[in-house]
Amino acid sequence: MSEFGLAPIAAPLQFDGRGRTAATPADQHLRDLIEEVLLTAPGERVMRPTFGSGLLQLAFAPNSDQLAATLQMLVAGSLQQWLGDLIEVSDVTIASDDATLSVRVSYTVRSTGESTSATFAQLA
């Protein structure tokens, strides 16, 4: 629930079975916001040209320790910049297995102090 007693709006925007704007639980809303930052390329948003992480631009680069370190810093920095008021990122782990790039983000929800993690996988 938000400070106004309303459930967060689902991200990306969608509609429920009644044709109204869909709501989502707070923990799912944060996960959705993290995914939005990770999968948005800078320059994709007209009014926020720097929004996003650029993660997918590096997904096809040759796999190496340097690439993994670069992706970790890129993701952690982007999440801190765009969601730093909502979460505190404690760890980012990047794994590349064949055609799948997965990102595990461990974070603490600032409003509740709850620590959790979420894994996002993208087929390369």
N, C-alpha and C positions, 0 to 999 in steps of 0.2 A: 504494500500500500504506500502511496505517496503521502506527502504531508497534508494533502487535502482529502485523504480517505479514499482515493481512487486507485484502482489497480493500474500498474504501468501498461502503456500501449505496446502491443506486440511489435517487434522490429524484426524484419521489415514489416511495414504497414500491411495489414490484412484484415479481412472481415470475418466475423463469426457466423454461425448458422442463422442468426436472426437478421443479418445484413448490417450489423453495427460494427464499429471499430473493435477489433479483437483485443482483449486484455491478456496479460500473461503474468504468472507469479514473479515476484521480485528477483529470485535467483535465476530464473530462466531469462528474464529481461537483461540482466547483467551479462549472461552468456551470449545472448543475441548481440548486445552492443560490442562485446569483445570480437565476436565473429565478423561483425560489420567493419570494425577497424582493420582486422587482419586481411579481409578479402577485398577491400577497396584500394584501388591504385590512386596515388596522388595525381590530381588533374581530372579525375572522374567526376567530381562534384563541382558544379558551376559556381556556387556561392562560397564553397570552401575548397579551393584548389589544392591546399596542402593536406587535407584530410586523408587518412589511410596510412598503410604501412609500406606498400611497395613489395610486400612479401611474394606475391605471385610473379612479379617481374624477375625475381631471382630463382624461381622454382626450376627453371630449365638450365641453369648454370651448372657446370661440371661439379660434381659432389667433391667436397674437400673439407678439412677441418677449418680452414679459413672461411669458407662459405657458411658453415654452421655457426661460427662465432659471429660473423656479420649478420646473419639472420636473427640470432639471439639478441644482439644489440638493437637491431632495427625494430624488432617486435616489442621489446621491452620499452624502448624510447617512445614508440608510437602510442602504446597503451598508456604510458605515463603522461604523455602530452594530452591525449584526448579523453582519457577516463580517469586521470589522476585524482579527481575530486570524488570519485565513486569507489575506486579500488586501489590497493597498494600491491603492486606486482612483486612477488618474492622470488620467482624463478620462471625461466622460460627454457624449455627443452625442445630442440629440433631433432627430428629423426627422418632419415630418408631411406626407404626400403623399396627397392625396385622402382615402380611407377607411382609410389605414394609418398607424399611429403606430409608429415604430421607435426603439429605444434602443440605442446602441452604447456599451459599457462597455469601456474600456481599463484593464487592471489588471496588477499584479505579484503573483505567487504568493509569499507570504512564506517558505515552506519551501524553495523552490528558487531564488528570484530571477528566475524566468522571466517575461518580459513577454508579454502576449497581450491579445486583445480578443474580445468576443463581441457579436453583434447579435441583438436580440430584436424581433420585429415582432408587432403585435397589430392585428387588424382592428377599427376603431372602429365 
